[in-house]
Each structure stands twice: as structure tokens, then as C-alpha cells.
Amino acid sequence: MVFHYRPGRKGEYAAEILDGFDGTIQVDAYGGYSHLATPKRTSGDPLRLAFCWAHGRRKLIKSQPKKGSPIVDEALLRIAALYKIEDSIRGCDPDHRRAIRQNLSRSLVDEFFTWLTAQAARVSRKSDLGEAMAYMLKRQDGFRLFLDDGCVDIDSNLVENAIRSPAMNRRNALFAGHDEGGRNWARFASLIGTCKMNGVEPYAYLRDLFISLANGHLAKDIDALMPWAYAQRISAS
């Protein structure tokens, strides 16, 4: 897991970080990413933007009037069916996930967008519900990407959970330090986040890391200092 620090959220920073990368990125609908998927991208081929179903679902829920909406209820049931399939293949290898999605999820997604298109024609585009449906219909290709790539998740919840604590700290540190301090923070956040992904207790890992560095650990052997290598040593001991 890698965190990058930049002094703002401009699209140019995303382009800088992803310079030379070709492939798929999982995003929300923030406009700063859209230019990365166009032929105008100067640092590589246009990227494929995989959109987050959790964001689409959330927008539908927020659009629901107090008295409820049969359209929203039906949409949530259809999305829940997709998540039930995802739960059954969580942690499986990419080829298996893709195969299951092709066999089980693709038809559900096709039916969902056919149904959503029909419902959108009945609702004012200017209403909250109309806007929520338009959000998903406009980005339909991106919502479908997970079907063809087993490495892509149905949503970005894993990332959102990982950035929740750093995002909260960002406000606390708004006027503290210097940009270099922000870059140092990103490095430590990357190590700590990677520890959590590998089931490693961050404090124990950092203590071991600093002891190894103080004892003259060679820079060429840096791979041995990574959180996953530490996890393997602990498991073997």
C-alpha cells in the first residue's frame, strides 16, 4: 500500500503519480481523473476507469425520499445480488473471479442497466433520484469493468477504509509542518498500511525496522525489511 502526498487534489497530481502507467485504476467520480482516460493523456495510453458500485449504491440511497421509493428498493436488491456473488469469491485468484463474474454477474449487470434505463425515463432528470440514476448510466462502461478483470474489485471500499484514518488526521495537521513533513508522513502511512494488510502489528514492525537500520542493515537488502518479509520471519519463528 502506497500513500502519496501532494499539496492539493488537482488532476495534474494524479497524472504525475500515474506517469507511465497503463491499465485500469479504480476511482470514484472525482473529475480530476477523467482526463486520464482520454487520448489527450500525454504520459501513456488512456487509462480505464473502474467505477465503484458502493458509490453508486450510496447515491441511490441518498436520493430516496422520506416516504421511500420502489425504484430505489429494487435497485438495492439488484446490487445486493451482485455483492452476494462477490462475497463468494472474495480472496480467490483473479482468473477464478473473472470466470464466476462472466458466468453469474454479467447477466445481472446487463439486466440492471436495462432496467435502470427504463426507470430513468420515468423520473425527472433534475430530481435527486434522476441524478443518482444518471450518475450510474453515464459511467456504465466503468461500472462494468470489474466483469472482465479479476484484479478489479466491485468497489473501492478496501481503499476507503485504509484512507479513513489518514484523511481524519489530514485536518488535524492542516497548518502543521512543511510539505516535506507531509511526504515523510506518506512514507510512514505506507509502511503502517502495508503492515495492516499483512496482519503485522505496526509498532512491533517499526521497532524491528529501526533496530535493523541502526545495526547497519545494507541498503541493497531492503526487500528483507518490508512488512511482508517481517511477517514471514515472525511466522517461521
C-alpha positions in Angstrom: 0.0 0.0 0.0 1.5 3.3 -1.0 0.4 6.8 0.0 1.5 9.9 -1.9 1.5 13.4 -0.6 0.7 16.4 -2.8 -0.3 19.9 -1.7 -3.7 19.7 -3.4 -6.1 17.5 -5.3 -5.6 18.8 -8.8 -5.9 16.4 -11.7 -2.3 17.1 -12.6 -1.1 15.4 -9.4 -2.9 12.2 -10.4 -1.3 12.4 -13.8 2.1 12.9 -12.3 1.8 9.9 -9.9 0.5 7.6 -12.7 3.1 8.8 -15.3 3.9 5.8 -17.5 1.3 3.5 -16.0 -1.0 1.8 -18.4 -4.0 -0.2 -17.3 -7.0 0.1 -15.0 -7.5 2.3 -12.0 -10.4 2.1 -9.5 -11.8 5.5 -8.8 -14.8 7.5 -7.6 -16.4 10.1 -9.9 -13.9 12.9 -8.9 -13.4 15.0 -12.1 -9.7 15.1 -11.7 -9.4 11.6 -13.0 -11.4 11.9 -16.2 -8.6 13.3 -18.3 -6.5 10.2 -17.6 -9.0 8.2 -19.7 -8.8 10.4 -22.8 -6.4 10.3 -25.9 -5.1 13.7 -24.6 -3.2 11.9 -21.9 0.5 12.6 -22.5 2.2 10.1 -20.2 0.8 6.9 -21.7 -2.2 5.3 -23.3 -5.7 6.3 -22.0 -6.4 4.6 -18.7 -9.5 2.5 -18.0 -11.5 3.9 -15.1 -13.3 1.3 -13.0 -16.1 2.9 -11.0 -17.2 1.9 -7.5 -20.5 0.2 -7.1 -20.6 1.3 -3.4 -20.6 4.9 -4.5 -23.4 4.3 -7.0 -25.4 2.5 -4.3 -24.8 5.3 -1.8 -26.1 7.9 -4.2 -29.3 5.9 -4.8 -29.9 5.6 -1.0 -29.3 9.3 -0.5 -31.7 10.1 -3.3 -34.6 8.2 -1.7 -37.4 10.4 -0.4 -38.6 10.1 3.2 -41.7 8.1 2.0 -39.5 5.6 0.2 -39.1 4.7 -3.4 -39.9 1.3 -5.1 -37.2 2.1 -7.7 -34.5 2.5 -5.1 -35.7 -0.6 -3.3 -35.5 -2.6 -6.5 -32.1 -1.2 -7.4 -30.7 -2.1 -4.0 -31.9 -5.7 -4.3 -30.3 -6.0 -7.7 -27.0 -4.6 -6.4 -27.2 -6.9 -3.4 -27.3 -9.9 -5.7 -24.0 -8.8 -7.2 -22.4 -8.4 -3.8 -23.6 -11.9 -2.8 -21.6 -13.3 -5.7 -18.6 -11.1 -4.8 -18.7 -12.4 -1.2 -18.4 -16.0 -2.5 -15.2 -15.2 -4.5 -13.5 -12.8 -2.1 -9.8 -13.7 -1.8 -9.9 -16.0 -4.9 -7.4 -15.7 -7.7 -8.2 -13.2 -10.5 -8.9 -15.9 -13.2 -11.5 -17.6 -10.9 -13.1 -14.3 -10.0 -13.4 -13.3 -13.7 -14.8 -16.7 -14.6 -17.5 -16.5 -11.9 -18.4 -12.9 -12.9 -18.7 -13.9 -16.5 -21.0 -16.8 -15.7 -23.1 -15.3 -12.9 -22.7 -11.5 -12.7 -22.6 -10.3 -16.3 -26.3 -11.1 -17.0 -27.3 -9.4 -13.7 -25.4 -6.3 -14.7 -26.9 -6.3 -18.2 -30.4 -6.6 -16.7 -29.6 -3.9 -14.1 -28.7 -1.3 -16.6 -31.5 -2.2 -19.0 -33.9 -1.9 -16.1 -32.3 1.4 -14.8 -32.5 2.9 -18.3 -36.3 2.2 -18.3 -36.8 3.7 -14.8 -34.7 6.8 -15.6 -37.2 7.6 -18.5 -40.0 7.8 -15.9 -38.2 10.1 -13.5 -37.2 13.8 -13.8 -33.5 14.2 -14.6 -33.4 17.2 -12.2 -34.7 15.2 -9.2 -32.2 13.6 -6.7 -33.2 10.1 -7.9 -32.9 11.1 -11.6 -29.4 12.4 -10.9 -28.4 9.3 -9.0 -29.5 7.1 -11.9 -27.8 9.3 -14.4 -24.6 9.0 -12.4 -24.5 5.3 -13.0 -25.9 5.3 -16.5 -23.3 7.9 -17.7 -20.5 5.7 -16.2 -21.9 2.4 -17.3 -18.7 1.2 -19.0 -16.7 1.9 -15.9 -19.2 0.1 -13.7 -18.9 -3.0 -16.0 -15.1 -3.2 -16.0 -14.9 -5.5 -12.9 -16.7 -8.2 -15.0 -13.7 -8.5 -17.4 -10.8 -8.1 -15.0 -10.5 -10.4 -11.9 -7.9 -8.0 -10.4 -10.5 -5.2 -10.1 -12.9 -5.1 -7.1 -16.6 -4.3 -7.4 -15.9 -1.3 -5.2 -13.2 0.8 -3.6 -14.2 0.1 0.0 -10.9 -1.5 0.8 -9.1 1.7 -0.2 -11.6 3.9 1.5 -11.2 2.0 4.8 -7.5 2.3 4.5 -7.5 6.1 4.0 -10.1 6.9 6.6 -7.6 7.4 9.4 -5.1 9.4 7.3 -8.0 11.5 6.0 -9.1 12.3 9.5 -5.5 13.2 10.5 -5.2 15.5 7.5 -7.5 18.1 9.0 -5.7 17.9 12.4 -2.3 18.5 10.6 -3.6 21.2 8.3 -1.3 24.0 9.5 1.5 21.8 10.9 4.9 21.5 9.5 6.1 21.6 5.9 5.5 19.8 2.6 8.5 17.6 3.3 6.8 16.6 6.6 3.8 15.6 4.5 6.0 13.4 2.3 7.5 11.8 5.4 4.0 11.2 6.8 3.1 9.5 3.5 6.1 7.2 3.8 5.2 6.1 7.3 1.5 5.8 6.4 2.5 3.5 3.5 4.5 1.3 5.9 1.8 1.2 8.5 -1.0 0.5 5.9 1.1 -2.3 4.4 1.6 -3.8 7.9 -2.2 -3.9 8.4 -2.7 -5.6 5.0 -0.2 -8.3 6.0 -1.5 -8.8 9.5 1.5 -7.2 11.1 1.4 -5.1 14.3 2.8 -1.7 13.1 4.6 -0.8 16.3 6.4 -4.1 16.5 7.4 -3.8 12.9 8.7 -0.3 13.1 10.7 -1.2 16.3 12.3 -4.1 14.4 12.9 -1.8 11.4 14.7 0.9 13.3 16.8 -1.7 15.2 17.9 -3.2 11.9 18.7 0.1 10.4 20.7 1.1 13.5 22.7 -2.1 13.2 23.8 -1.3 9.7 21.3 -3.2 7.5 22.6 -3.0 3.9 20.5 -0.8 1.5 20.8 -3.4 -1.2 18.9 -5.9 1.1 15.9 -3.5 1.6 13.4 -6.2 0.5 14.2 -8.0 3.7 12.9 -5.0 5.7 9.4 -4.9 4.1 6.4 -5.7 6.2 5.6 -8.9 4.3 9.2 -10.2 4.9 8.8 -9.3 8.6 5.5 -11.3 8.7 7.3 -14.3 7.2 10.0 -14.2 9.7 7.5 -14.0 12.6 5.6 -16.9 11.2 8.7 -19.0 10.8 10.0 -18.3 14.4 
